[in-house]
Amino acid sequence: MIKTVYKNNWFRVIKEEDWHYIIEKNSNNGAVILLLEDNKYFIFIKTYRKAINKTVIELPRGYGEKDETSLETALREAFEETGYKVNNNDIIKLGSIYPNSAILSSEIDIYFAEVSKEDKMQNDIDSEVIGIVKIDKKNIKNFILNQRIKDSFSLSALQLYFIQYIESKNDIY
């Protein structure tokens, strides 16, 4: 028997037999986007996450709006959270992930786009964003190894990028 045991504007907690899991509203068109400015800097955001009570560095991401595709979500989130305007033709889907397959029903698409300084159209960014963090492409491994980047979305996006863009070109990262 399937039963909703809790519900709010963002998700439902479902009990099915002995299992509990979460169905997130609009997660089927949610997205995360990895931006690379001038082939030099990855663009991250700094934000506070109440669930872990920490300020973290992570990639722009979010739920989709009603009738929005995950691509449209990625473009919107990039603009809202960083101020960068990404052209539809400059964005590539790297893949998708299950952020936590034990308790979340979500499958989130991951996108990549190259941008330039000129693509930054606004400085007025989403209120949940504390600031923009630019990380030199050559220094990204240190951020990962020193655990300054720990969220599954960012780590997955970076790994997909490394596999598809760096290792395939025998580039050093």
Secondary structure, DSSP 8 states (H G I E B T S, - for coil): -EEEEEE-SSEEEEEETTEEEEEETTGGG-EEEEEEETTTEEEEEEEEETTTTEEEEE--EE---TT--HHHHHHHHHHHHH-B---GGGEEEEEEE-TTTTTB---EEEEEEEE-GGGB--S---TTEEEEEEEEGGGHHHHHHTTS---HHHHHHHHHHIIIIIGGGT---
